[in-house]
């Protein structure tokens, strides 16, 4: 079924709106996946805060034109599914990577973050990026470490004094 001009404009506006607020994007060729597999992929993406959409390449190029993902325009060839990370930068990469492990027909073609086009092999690196909660946890651990070390050091001085006095007492009692 052909789309009329208004439908095309609506699709471009929707994808452009998502792309302008997304952290990263992954484009993958889905040729060979069944409808059931695509449904599973969409469900997994929805559960992980990833916007997933199959869009004609001409419309996708227009949608990402004035966004950080304009660098992906030249590589948009063939049947592609676009995945945009909306909650954390590695979400789309994790969803696509995990799904492509089980489904060899899904092949990553384009990866972009922060206006930079990465090689498809960089998907693994992007997928390993920590989530927001993990990053906050790591930051808090780094911030807490010096305070803990200072507290342990401060506690050790009186402890050492007590052990020294106890050792002297034991030595005098033994003599």
C-alpha positions as a printed NumPy array, in Angstrom:
array([[  0.   ,   0.   ,   0.   ],
       [  1.461,   3.34 ,  -1.089],
       [  1.645,   6.185,   1.361],
       [  0.222,   9.562,   0.508],
       [  2.151,  12.788,   1.094],
       [  0.554,  13.514,   4.478],
       [  1.402,  10.041,   5.786],
       [  4.987,  10.422,   4.607],
       [  5.276,  13.809,   6.322],
       [  3.892,  12.322,   9.536],
       [  6.426,   9.467,   9.457],
       [  9.322,  11.852,   8.786],
       [  8.177,  14.147,  11.612],
       [  7.827,  11.25 ,  14.056],
       [ 11.23 ,   9.719,  13.265],
       [ 12.869,  13.148,  13.239],
       [ 11.397,  13.961,  16.649],
       [ 12.703,  10.682,  18.103],
       [ 16.108,  11.094,  16.438],
       [ 16.556,  14.612,  17.773],
       [ 16.24 ,  13.403,  21.374],
       [ 17.983,  10.019,  20.991],
       [ 21.424,   9.223,  22.393],
       [ 22.514,   6.699,  19.777],
       [ 21.213,   4.909,  16.703],
       [ 21.736,   1.548,  15.063],
       [ 20.588,   0.586,  11.579],
       [ 20.435,  -3.113,  10.78 ],
       [ 19.421,  -5.104,   7.732],
       [ 16.52 ,  -7.363,   8.6  ],
       [ 16.209,  -9.306,   5.341],
       [ 15.314, -12.926,   6.117],
       [ 13.582, -12.367,   9.465],
       [ 10.062, -13.686,   9.845],
       [  7.147, -11.582,  11.046],
       [  7.218, -13.436,  14.36 ],
       [ 10.921, -12.673,  14.817],
       [ 10.334,  -8.996,  13.99 ],
       [  7.536,  -8.916,  16.565],
       [  9.902, -10.383,  19.166],
       [ 12.523,  -7.765,  18.275],
       [  9.985,  -4.956,  18.606],
       [  8.804,  -6.295,  21.969],
       [ 12.369,  -6.519,  23.255],
       [ 13.101,  -2.986,  22.046],
       [  9.965,  -1.582,  23.672],
       [ 10.895,  -3.226,  26.992],
       [ 14.346,  -1.612,  26.897],
       [ 13.345,   1.939,  25.963],
       [ 14.399,   1.677,  22.332],
       [ 12.408,   3.206,  19.472],
       [ 12.403,   0.714,  16.606],
       [ 11.012,   1.515,  13.178],
       [ 11.172,   0.212,   9.619],
       [ 11.121,   3.255,   7.355],
       [ 11.753,   3.713,   3.662],
       [ 15.322,   4.901,   3.206],
       [ 14.294,   8.098,   1.408],
       [ 12.065,   9.033,   4.354],
       [ 14.679,   7.996,   6.919],
       [ 17.295,  10.185,   5.229],
       [ 14.967,  13.178,   5.478],
       [ 14.107,  12.381,   9.078],
       [ 17.721,  12.335,  10.289],
       [ 18.78 ,  15.275,   8.13 ],
       [ 19.061,  17.918,  10.872],
       [ 19.995,  15.611,  13.752],
       [ 23.191,  14.087,  15.134],
       [ 22.51 ,  11.064,  12.959],
       [ 22.832,  12.849,   9.606],
       [ 26.151,  11.014,   9.233],
       [ 24.15 ,   7.806,   8.642],
       [ 22.414,   9.079,   5.49 ],
       [ 24.887,   7.771,   2.937],
       [ 24.873,   4.262,   4.379],
       [ 21.101,   3.872,   4.271],
       [ 20.734,   1.291,   1.546],
       [ 18.637,  -1.838,   1.475],
       [ 15.922,  -2.908,   3.898],
       [ 16.904,  -1.334,   7.223],
       [ 15.364,  -1.184,  10.646],
       [ 16.296,   1.877,  12.698],
       [ 16.788,   1.604,  16.457],
       [ 17.151,   4.768,  18.544],
       [ 18.278,   4.693,  22.196],
       [ 16.055,   6.98 ,  24.192],
       [ 16.992,   6.17 ,  27.795],
       [ 20.706,   5.377,  27.731],
       [ 23.298,   5.377,  24.931],
       [ 23.893,   1.622,  24.847],
       [ 20.271,   0.405,  24.897],
       [ 19.755,   0.073,  21.129],
       [ 23.136,  -1.574,  20.697],
       [ 22.381,  -4.096,  23.455],
       [ 18.973,  -4.98 ,  21.984],
       [ 20.32 ,  -5.429,  18.438],
       [ 23.439,  -7.303,  19.618],
       [ 21.477,  -9.718,  21.793],
       [ 18.88 , -10.339,  19.111],
       [ 21.46 , -10.846,  16.359],
       [ 23.182, -13.563,  18.421],
       [ 20.157, -15.811,  17.947],
       [ 19.059, -14.512,  14.541],
       [ 21.874, -14.411,  12.011],
       [ 19.699, -12.65 ,   9.417],
       [ 19.826,  -9.4  ,  11.422],
       [ 23.06 ,  -7.7  ,  10.359],
       [ 24.248,  -4.354,  11.69 ],
       [ 25.048,  -1.853,   8.944],
       [ 25.334,   1.527,  10.708],
       [ 26.122,   2.617,  14.259],
       [ 26.126,   6.244,  15.386],
       [ 26.53 ,   8.075,  18.682],
       [ 27.016,  11.767,  19.314],
       [ 27.133,  12.709,  15.642],
       [ 29.859,  10.189,  14.846],
       [ 29.448,   7.25 ,  12.514],
       [ 31.103,   4.152,  13.953],
       [ 32.033,   0.923,  12.241],
       [ 29.476,  -1.889,  12.656],
       [ 32.126,  -3.773,  14.639],
       [ 31.917,  -1.031,  17.302],
       [ 28.437,  -2.232,  18.246],
       [ 29.949,  -4.402,  20.985],
       [ 31.725,  -1.401,  22.519],
       [ 28.558,   0.677,  22.485],
       [ 26.559,  -2.197,  23.976],
       [ 28.994,  -2.435,  26.9  ],
       [ 28.377,   1.177,  27.922],
       [ 26.854,   1.328,  31.398],
       [ 23.242,   2.302,  31.929],
       [ 22.444,   5.489,  33.826],
       [ 22.015,   3.627,  37.112],
       [ 25.263,   1.709,  36.626],
       [ 27.158,   4.909,  35.821],
       [ 25.798,   6.632,  38.938],
       [ 26.749,   3.579,  41.013],
       [ 30.305,   3.634,  39.641],
       [ 30.598,   7.379,  40.285],
       [ 29.387,   7.005,  43.854],
       [ 31.881,   4.2  ,  44.49 ],
       [ 34.718,   6.405,  43.229],
       [ 33.538,   9.342,  45.335],
       [ 33.108,   7.193,  48.461],
       [ 36.527,   5.489,  48.312],
       [ 38.698,   8.382,  49.6  ],
       [ 36.323,   9.064,  52.494],
       [ 36.358,   5.393,  53.502],
       [ 40.141,   5.275,  53.313],
       [ 40.425,   8.4  ,  55.462],
       [ 38.026,   6.945,  58.044],
       [ 39.985,   3.67 ,  58.189],
       [ 43.262,   5.563,  58.587],
       [ 41.841,   7.771,  61.34 ],
       [ 40.471,   4.705,  63.152],
       [ 43.797,   2.881,  62.883],
       [ 45.773,   5.434,  64.961],
       [ 43.889,   4.88 ,  68.26 ],
       [ 43.643,   1.164,  67.506],
       [ 47.41 ,   0.911,  67.154],
       [ 47.853,   2.842,  70.422],
       [ 45.516,   0.456,  72.249],
       [ 47.364,  -2.583,  70.883],
       [ 50.73 ,  -1.085,  71.9  ],
       [ 49.53 ,  -0.363,  75.452],
       [ 48.074,  -3.878,  75.686],
       [ 51.382,  -5.365,  74.51 ],
       [ 53.326,  -3.336,  77.104],
       [ 50.878,  -4.443,  79.848],
       [ 51.261,  -8.093,  78.81 ],
       [ 55.074,  -7.735,  78.775],
       [ 55.109,  -6.211,  82.286],
       [ 52.761,  -8.906,  83.63 ],
       [ 54.957, -11.635,  82.159],
       [ 58.1  , -10.187,  83.789]])
